Structures are given as C-alpha cells and as structure tokens.
Amino acid sequence: MLNFDWANGISTDTAKGIIIGLFFVIGVAVLFLPKKYIYAGVEEPHWYHNLKLWAITALVIIACTYLYF
C-alpha cells in the first residue's frame, strides 16, 4: 500500500521536529479563524467559549505527549 522506505534515513529527532513544526503551523492557522466561526451559536460568549483556546490547548497537550514519548 503505502511505501515509506524513503523515511528510513530520517532520524527520530528530525521526525519529531517536523511533527512539532506541523503542530505549530496548525496552531497559527487556528489563530487566524474569524470570530464568527469561533462563537457560532453562542448567545452570550464567555472566555471559555473561545474555540481557539481549546484548540491551542489540545495541540499543546498532544505536542508535549509526543515529545515525551
């Protein structure tokens, strides 16, 4: 099916750097989402309704877990 033989030459540290870089790019992309998408369907928005905070928090937790193991 998928042939990833080309990735055999990549070190573990390089692979982790690439993945963490992708997490960073996704986090920056989340910060550019318009406010109407973030608070869609919320009558009176509070700070905890901000989906940007939840998305960044989830990305940080996943990245820390990935770096630990």
C-alpha positions as a Markdown table, in Angstrom:
| # | Residue | x | y | z |
|---|---|---|---|---|
| 1 | Met | 0.0 | 0.0 | 0.0 |
| 2 | Leu | 2.0 | 2.9 | 1.3 |
| 3 | Asn | 5.7 | 2.9 | 0.8 |
| 4 | Phe | 7.6 | 4.9 | 3.4 |
| 5 | Asp | 11.1 | 3.4 | 2.7 |
| 6 | Trp | 12.3 | 6.9 | 1.9 |
| 7 | Ala | 11.7 | 7.8 | 5.6 |
| 8 | Asn | 14.3 | 5.3 | 6.9 |
| 9 | Gly | 17.1 | 7.8 | 6.6 |
| 10 | Ile | 15.3 | 10.4 | 8.8 |
| 11 | Ser | 16.4 | 10.5 | 12.4 |
| 12 | Thr | 13.9 | 10.4 | 15.2 |
| 13 | Asp | 14.8 | 13.9 | 16.3 |
| 14 | Thr | 14.2 | 15.2 | 12.8 |
| 15 | Ala | 10.9 | 13.4 | 12.6 |
| 16 | Lys | 9.8 | 14.9 | 15.9 |
| 17 | Gly | 10.9 | 18.4 | 14.7 |
| 18 | Ile | 8.8 | 18.0 | 11.6 |
| 19 | Ile | 5.7 | 16.9 | 13.5 |
| 20 | Ile | 6.1 | 19.7 | 16.1 |
| 21 | Gly | 6.5 | 22.1 | 13.3 |
| 22 | Leu | 3.2 | 20.9 | 11.8 |
| 23 | Phe | 1.5 | 21.3 | 15.2 |
| 24 | Phe | 2.9 | 24.9 | 15.3 |
| 25 | Val | 1.6 | 25.6 | 11.8 |
| 26 | Ile | -1.8 | 24.3 | 12.7 |
| 27 | Gly | -1.9 | 26.4 | 15.9 |
| 28 | Val | -1.0 | 29.5 | 13.9 |
| 29 | Ala | -3.8 | 28.7 | 11.3 |
| 30 | Val | -6.3 | 28.3 | 14.2 |
| 31 | Leu | -5.4 | 31.8 | 15.4 |
| 32 | Phe | -6.5 | 33.3 | 12.0 |
| 33 | Leu | -10.0 | 31.9 | 12.2 |
| 34 | Pro | -12.7 | 34.6 | 12.1 |
| 35 | Lys | -14.6 | 35.4 | 15.2 |
| 36 | Lys | -17.9 | 34.4 | 13.6 |
| 37 | Tyr | -16.7 | 30.8 | 13.4 |
| 38 | Ile | -15.3 | 30.8 | 16.9 |
| 39 | Tyr | -18.5 | 31.9 | 18.6 |
| 40 | Ala | -21.1 | 30.4 | 16.2 |
| 41 | Gly | -24.3 | 29.6 | 18.0 |
| 42 | Val | -23.3 | 31.3 | 21.3 |
| 43 | Glu | -25.7 | 33.9 | 22.6 |
| 44 | Glu | -23.5 | 35.5 | 25.3 |
| 45 | Pro | -19.9 | 34.5 | 24.7 |
| 46 | His | -17.6 | 34.0 | 27.7 |
| 47 | Trp | -13.8 | 33.4 | 27.6 |
| 48 | Tyr | -14.3 | 29.6 | 27.8 |
| 49 | His | -16.5 | 29.6 | 24.6 |
| 50 | Asn | -13.4 | 30.6 | 22.6 |
| 51 | Leu | -12.6 | 27.6 | 20.5 |
| 52 | Lys | -9.2 | 29.0 | 19.7 |
| 53 | Leu | -8.2 | 28.5 | 23.3 |
| 54 | Trp | -9.4 | 24.9 | 23.3 |
| 55 | Ala | -7.7 | 24.1 | 20.0 |
| 56 | Ile | -4.3 | 25.5 | 21.1 |
| 57 | Thr | -4.6 | 23.8 | 24.5 |
| 58 | Ala | -5.3 | 20.4 | 22.8 |
| 59 | Leu | -2.4 | 21.0 | 20.4 |
| 60 | Val | 0.0 | 21.8 | 23.2 |
| 61 | Ile | -1.1 | 18.7 | 25.2 |
| 62 | Ile | -0.6 | 16.5 | 22.1 |
| 63 | Ala | 2.7 | 18.0 | 21.3 |
| 64 | Cys | 4.0 | 17.6 | 24.9 |
| 65 | Thr | 2.9 | 14.0 | 24.9 |
| 66 | Tyr | 4.5 | 13.4 | 21.6 |
| 67 | Leu | 7.8 | 15.0 | 22.8 |
| 68 | Tyr | 7.8 | 13.0 | 26.0 |
| 69 | Phe | 7.4 | 9.6 | 24.3 |
